[in-house]
Amino acid sequence: MTVKYPVINDEANEVVNSLQLDVVQGYAGLIRFGEKYKANSKIQAKIILLGSEISEALSENGGLILLDTSKLEYISQATKLLFEIVDTFDETAMNDYKIEKVRLSFIDKAKSASVYQCKNITRKLDNFFIHPISFELKLGEITSVVGQNGNGKSTLLKIIAGELGIDEGSHIYPTFSPNGLNWIKIKQQIAYIPQDIREPAKFNSKRDYIHFTVGAKGITGKENIENVEYIIARLGLKKYQDYPWGKLSGGYKLRFELARQLAWNPQLLIMDEPLAHLDIKTQQLFLDDLRKLTDSLKFPMSVILSSQNLYDIESVSDNVIFLNQGKAVYNGSVGAISNTIGYNSFLFKTTCSLTELKNILTPLAKHIKEIRADHGELMLITSQLITGKVLLNKMIESDVAITYFRDTSNSSRIFFENEIV
């Protein structure tokens, strides 16, 4: 094969190497490669189908691809797709790639569209009270709502979904109903998935139920068929579409409900604790898909979801709202948490004792606010001058064996720990 663009071939080889180390991570690399080098629609469809096969294999084997034969087959299929992308890449695609910045500028413009705005809204339920809170949801953004159980996450999501009213304050849906709260128009654009997913109505198959939902949203004919086929393949549901509802795992029930809601391209997706139904591997695949769907240029949407899986959900979120007893302790960009509290924080594990570590970090003592044991890990809170790189370099210089390290400076975990409020 004559390679017109050597750089592309080098990147393809890097993806192959990644596949051999970890099929799931390698598949994610294949998706990025296809997006970057403009894989045609046929290749994109093959990539989606391969992803559904890998997802099903993971689910059937408890998050692991156990059989070497299966692993080799997935690597072989992915490699063939990589070469197809390289072979079909041409000057036109190169020109498209060069104007990627223009495409991104359109995405930025799409993100400026506001789908929900609230100002000082409150709600009292029995002995619980949502204190005044203000925020905005935009297309192309994911907002995570975190906090311990019983602190108002579900209540806030129900308010946004129109399932609960507000006592004070105001809220609007500018994109859906610019001239006031027309709930018929608003709910036509909102997909709400609660914690308890109900068994679907009695249809011949779950596929028919999805077709019915999409049709009820005004999407009929060829577009209806294509939308449903695409989302079923993307979420790896083809094999399970005729399974009895009672025999499906919580994860697959969530996937079918998500497919039913996404197939009609809502502009606001609201999900209450969706990760609770998924195993670790499937959680990451789900979040990666959610990020890509949110960023869609053709059908961008705004997503707000609640979860206890802080690090995973924050990795794909643009904004976070941390609720404590109905109050928004933090309400803003994920990347601005450290600047808001004025400190950096780190979690790690080492083979040395806490006393030994304190001695090693003595040269940094004036920048260290606290260091302590925390549920089998060590938590270090420092000034913002101490970065993860500085800290790691110091420990490596001192021959400290590090078995785990995470920079949590921009994680809402700090609010759970009640270190700084």
NUTISE-742140 format. One record per residue (C-alpha): residue number from 1; residue in one letter; x, y, z. Coordinates in pm, whole numbers, plus 50000, padded with zeros to 5 digits. Layout:
! NUTISE-742140
   num   residu      xx      yy      zz
   NUM        A       X       Y       Z
...
! end
This chain:
! NUTISE-742140
   num   residu      xx      yy      zz
     1        M   50000   50000   50000
     2        T   50136   50338   49895
     3        V   50107   50581   50182
     4        K   50048   50936   50063
     5        Y   50071   51087   50410
     6        P   50335   50912   50628
     7        V   50220   51091   50944
     8        I   49878   50928   50911
     9        N   50036   50584   50878
    10        D   50247   50646   51189
    11        E   49938   50744   51387
    12        A   49756   50433   51261
    13        N   50042   50217   51388
    14        E   50019   50387   51727
    15        V   49650   50292   51746
    16        V   49737   49930   51655
    17        N   49991   49921   51940
    18        S   49729   50062   52176
    19        L   49480   49793   52069
    20        Q   49729   49520   52153
    21        L   49775   49661   52503
    22        D   49408   49731   52579
    23        V   49124   49666   52333
    24        V   48888   49920   52494
    25        Q   49142   50203   52497
    26        G   49257   50106   52149
    27        Y   48898   50118   52022
    28        A   48867   50470   52166
    29        G   49182   50556   51967
    30        L   49021   50411   51653
    31        I   48717   50637   51700
    32        R   48940   50945   51740
    33        F   49147   50842   51436
    34        G   48832   50804   51224
    35        E   48702   51142   51336
    36        K   49034   51315   51274
    37        Y   49088   51172   50927
    38        K   48728   51191   50809
    39        A   48631   50825   50780
    40        N   48341   50789   50539
    41        S   47993   50688   50655
    42        K   48041   50319   50570
    43        I   48359   50296   50775
    44        Q   48194   50489   51060
    45        A   47909   50238   51062
    46        K   48160   49950   51080
    47        I   48337   50121   51371
    48        I   48007   50156   51559
    49        L   47918   49791   51501
    50        L   48262   49680   51621
    51        G   48210   49890   51933
    52        S   47877   49720   52002
    53        E   48044   49377   51972
    54        I   48321   49478   52215
    55        S   48065   49626   52457
    56        E   47859   49304   52451
    57        A   48172   49093   52511
    58        L   48261   49310   52810
    59        S   47913   49282   52958
    60        E   47901   48905   52915
    61        N   48239   48857   53083
    62        G   48209   49093   53378
    63        G   48398   49379   53215
    64        L   48677   49161   53073
    65        I   48745   49019   52726
    66        L   48855   48679   52851
    67        L   48918   48485   52531
    68        D   49242   48556   52346
    69        T   49072   48450   52021
    70        S   48804   48718   52068
    71        K   49065   48979   52154
    72        L   49270   48896   51844
    73        E   48958   48910   51627
    74        Y   48867   49257   51758
    75        I   49225   49377   51702
    76        S   49216   49234   51347
    77        Q   48886   49406   51265
    78        A   49004   49737   51409
    79        T   49333   49717   51216
    80        K   49147   49659   50890
    81        L   48932   49963   50960
    82        L   49242   50171   51027
    83        F   49387   50074   50689
    84        E   49054   50150   50521
    85        I   49064   50499   50669
    86        V   49423   50548   50550
    87        D   49341   50417   50201
    88        T   49038   50642   50158
    89        F   49204   50956   50293
    90        D   49258   51209   50012
    91        E   49335   51574   49939
    92        T   48973   51671   49997
    93        A   48983   51512   50340
    94        M   49310   51691   50410
    95        N   49146   52021   50324
    96        D   48858   51932   50555
    97        Y   49106   51856   50830
    98        K   49275   52193   50779
    99        I   48946   52373   50842
   100        E   48885   52182   51167
   101        K   48930   52507   51357
   102        V   48640   52653   51162
   103        R   48424   52353   51262
   104        L   48520   52401   51624
   105        S   48423   52765   51604
   106        F   48074   52654   51499
   107        I   48064   52421   51799
   108        D   48158   52712   52023
   109        K   47873   52914   51876
   110        A   47634   52624   51931
   111        K   47746   52606   52292
   112        S   47640   52966   52342
   113        A   47276   52861   52297
   114        S   47109   52844   52638
   115        V   46841   52577   52694
   116        Y   46773   52649   53063
   117        Q   46830   52942   53295
   118        C   46723   52976   53658
   119        K   46762   53256   53910
   120        N   46731   53203   54285
   121        I   46486   52915   54253
   122        T   46374   52736   54571
   123        R   46158   52436   54657
   124        K   46038   52305   54994
   125        L   45942   51938   55032
   126        D   45832   51821   55377
   127        N   46142   51875   55594
   128        F   46374   51938   55299
   129        F   46450   52268   55128
   130        I   46632   52358   54806
   131        H   46799   52689   54889
   132        P   46819   52968   54628
   133        I   47029   52856   54334
   134        S   47108   53011   53995
   135        F   47274   52848   53693
   136        E   47251   52800   53318
   137        L   47255   52493   53090
   138        K   47394   52531   52737
   139        L   47403   52315   52426
   140        G   47728   52121   52398
   141        E   47788   52115   52774
   142        I   47761   51847   53042
   143        T   47674   51954   53395
   144        S   47714   51710   53683
   145        V   47516   51739   54008
   146        V   47699   51576   54299
   147        G   47660   51544   54673
   148        Q   47569   51284   54930
   149        N   47234   51108   54917
   150        G   46938   51311   55042
   151        N   47089   51648   54960
   152        G   46856   51753   54678
   153        K   47009   51616   54356
   154        S   46694   51433   54239
   155        T   46473   51722   54343
   156        L   46676   51969   54137
   157        L   46667   51742   53830
   158        K   46288   51702   53861
   159        I   46249   52080   53869
   160        I   46451   52116   53547
   161        A   46251   51834   53385
   162        G   45924   52008   53473
   163        E   45819   51729   53709
   164        L   45822   51964   54011
   165        G   45738   52331   54035
   166        I   45935   52602   54214
   167        D   45830   52805   54518
   168        E   46035   53117   54455
   169        G   46265   53258   54190
   170        S   46229   53217   53815
   171        H   46335   52984   53538
   172        I   46308   52985   53159
   173        Y   46391   52762   52859
   174        P   46510   53022   52604
   175        T   46568   52783   52313
   176        F   46246   52584   52358
   177        S   45997   52845   52470
   178        P   46135   53201   52448
   179        N   45802   53366   52525
   180        G   45725   53200   52858
   181        L   45672   52854   53006
   182        N   45489   52665   52733
   183        W   45530   52317   52885
   184        I   45406   52138   52574
   185        K   45688   52290   52367
   186        I   45941   52253   52648
   187        K   45879   51884   52716
   188        Q   45898   51809   52344
   189        Q   46272   51883   52373
   190        I   46350   51725   52711
   191        A   46450   51362   52769
   192        Y   46430   51269   53138
   193        I   46560   50937   53270
   194        P   46485   50888   53644
   195        Q   46662   50646   53877
   196        D   46384   50386   53858
   197        I   46333   50290   53496
   198        R   45986   50154   53433
   199        E   45912   49845   53223
   200        P   45814   49960   52872
   201        A   45461   49934   52742
   202        K   45355   49609   52578
   203        F   45505   49619   52230
   204        N   45624   49326   52017
   205        S   45984   49428   52088
   206        K   46177   49704   52255
   207        R   46280   49818   51906
   208        D   45911   49878   51824
   209        Y   45878   50079   52147
   210        I   46169   50300   52040
   211        H   46016   50343   51692
   212        F   45687   50444   51856
   213        T   45857   50703   52081
   214        V   46048   50853   51788
   215        G   45730   50867   51581
   216        A   45546   51042   51865
   217        K   45813   51313   51845
   218        G   45725   51372   51478
   219        I   46007   51170   51318
   220        T   45863   50921   51068
   221        G   45951   50714   50763
   222        K   46312   50655   50662
   223        E   46449   50898   50921
   224        N   46271   50709   51200
   225        I   46415   50376   51082
   226        E   46767   50513   51041
   227        N   46765   50687   51381
   228        V   46655   50372   51562
   229        E   46897   50142   51377
   230        Y   47186   50377   51450
   231        I   47122   50418   51822
   232        I   47061   50046   51877
   233        A   47394   49968   51710
   234        R   47577   50246   51890
   235        L   47461   50130   52233
   236        G   47519   49759   52157
   237        L   47155   49656   52195
   238        K   47084   49452   51882
   239        K   47141   49118   52055
   240        Y   46912   49207   52347
   241        Q   46618   49377   52176
   242        D   46394   49069   52214
   243        Y   46500   48976   52569
   244        P   46221   48987   52832
   245        W   46252   49307   53032
   246        G   46278   49116   53360
   247        K   46585   48926   53238
   248        L   46783   49234   53144
   249        S   47048   49370   53380
   250        G   47011   49720   53519
   251        G   47278   49834   53274
   252        Y   47088   49713   52970
   253        K   46760   49855   53096
   254        L   46937   50192   53116
   255        R   47077   50149   52766
   256        F   46735   50076   52617
   257        E   46581   50376   52792
   258        L   46873   50591   52677
   259        A   46828   50461   52320
   260        R   46456   50543   52336
   261        Q   46530   50898   52446
   262        L   46831   50972   52224
   263        A   46680   50836   51900
   264        W   46467   51150   51859
   265        N   46759   51391   51919
   266        P   46649   51581   52232
   267        Q   46819   51909   52312
   268        L   46820   51858   52690
   269        L   46899   51520   52846
   270        I   46842   51479   53222
   271        M   46962   51162   53398
   272        D   46939   51071   53766
   273        E   47225   50842   53882
   274        P   47275   50663   53546
   275        L   47615   50515   53642
   276        A   47463   50324   53934
   277        H   47342   50056   53690
   278        L   47676   50007   53507
   279        D   47998   49815   53574
   280        I   48329   50004   53570
   281        K   48423   49932   53207
   282        T   48075   50008   53076
   283        Q   48065   50331   53278
   284        Q   48362   50471   53087
   285        L   48226   50361   52748
   286        F   47893   50521   52839
   287        L   48054   50849   52945
   288        D   48274   50862   52633
   289        D   47965   50812   52417
   290        L   47777   51075   52615
   291        R   48055   51328   52558
   292        K   48058   51263   52183
   293        L   47680   51285   52155
   294        T   47679   51612   52349
   295        D   47944   51757   52117
   296        S   47754   51662   51800
   297        L   47759   51949   51550
   298        K   47437   51833   51379
   299        F   47239   51755   51696
   300        P   47412   51920   51994
   301        M   47245   51879   52329
   302        S   47284   51986   52689
   303        V   47321   51713   52950
   304        I   47271   51735   53326
   305        L   47312   51423   53539
   306        S   47365   51325   53899
   307        S   47617   51070   54021
   308        Q   47831   50952   54312
   309        N   48116   50854   54073
   310        L   48301   51181   54111
   311        Y   48620   51130   53912
   312        D   48455   50953   53618
   313        I   48172   51202   53580
   314        E   48398   51504   53627
   315        S   48629   51378   53352
   316        V   48358   51448   53090
   317        S   48177   51739   53259
   318        D   48209   52108   53183
   319        N   48033   52224   53500
   320        V   47958   52085   53844
   321        I   47698   52169   54109
   322        F   47779   52037   54456
   323        L   47477   52022   54686
   324        N   47497   51996   55064
   325        Q   47166   51997   55256
   326        G   46999   52169   54963
   327        K   47263   52443   54932
   328        A   47496   52485   54634
   329        V   47839   52470   54801
   330        Y   47998   52496   54456
   331        N   47833   52593   54128
   332        G   48061   52653   53832
   333        S   48323   52522   53592
   334        V   48499   52195   53678
   335        G   48831   52355   53587
   336        A   48781   52645   53828
   337        I   48738   52451   54155
   338        S   49101   52494   54260
   339        N   49092   52870   54194
   340        T   48768   52901   54388
   341        I   48894   52730   54703
   342        G   49251   52862   54665
   343        Y   49430   52530   54720
   344        N   49545   52221   54532
   345        S   49478   51869   54656
   346        F   49624   51527   54579
   347        L   49547   51165   54668
   348        F   49816   50899   54654
   349        K   49953   50577   54798
   350        T   50316   50500   54878
   351        T   50511   50229   55055
   352        C   50655   50472   55309
   353        S   50487   50579   55634
   354        L   50311   50910   55690
   355        T   50598   51026   55915
   356        E   50858   50936   55651
   357        L   50662   51118   55384
   358        K   50635   51433   55596
   359        N   51014   51431   55638
   360        I   51064   51388   55263
   361        L   50832   51681   55189
   362        T   50993   51911   55449
   363        P   51139   52141   55176
   364        L   50781   52206   55062
   365        A   50646   52249   55417
   366        K   50556   52618   55382
   367        H   50326   52528   55092
   368        I   50158   52232   55262
   369        K   49830   52300   55441
   370        E   49766   51944   55554
   371        I   49871   51587   55494
   372        R   49681   51296   55644
   373        A   49570   50938   55598
   374        D   49235   50911   55420
   375        H   49062   50571   55381
   376        G   49380   50384   55292
   377        E   49519   50673   55086
   378        L   49711   50987   55169
   379        M   49553   51327   55111
   380        L   49775   51628   55063
   381        I   49642   51985   55048
   382        T   49884   52250   54928
   383        S   49906   52603   54798
   384        Q   49843   52646   54427
   385        L   50218   52677   54369
   386        I   50255   52302   54422
   387        T   50148   52118   54108
   388        G   50124   51744   54054
   389        K   50446   51756   53855
   390        V   50634   51932   54138
   391        L   50505   51685   54394
   392        L   50583   51375   54187
   393        N   50932   51499   54103
   394        K   51008   51553   54471
   395        M   50894   51204   54568
   396        I   51076   51040   54277
   397        E   51397   51224   54369
   398        S   51363   51076   54718
   399        D   51307   50721   54582
   400        V   50951   50707   54715
   401        A   50763   50414   54562
   402        I   50428   50556   54441
   403        T   50155   50297   54381
   404        Y   49870   50541   54313
   405        F   49848   50914   54240
   406        R   49558   51146   54149
   407        D   49549   51523   54120
   408        T   49211   51613   54275
   409        S   49263   51990   54270
   410        N   48966   52039   54040
   411        S   48749   51764   54185
   412        S   48444   51823   54401
   413        R   48576   51552   54635
   414        I   48727   51832   54841
   415        F   48375   51938   54939
   416        F   48286   51584   55048
   417        E   48590   51591   55275
   418        N   48472   51920   55430
   419        E   48825   52049   55406
   420        I   48731   52387   55269
   421        V   48374   52521   55257
! end
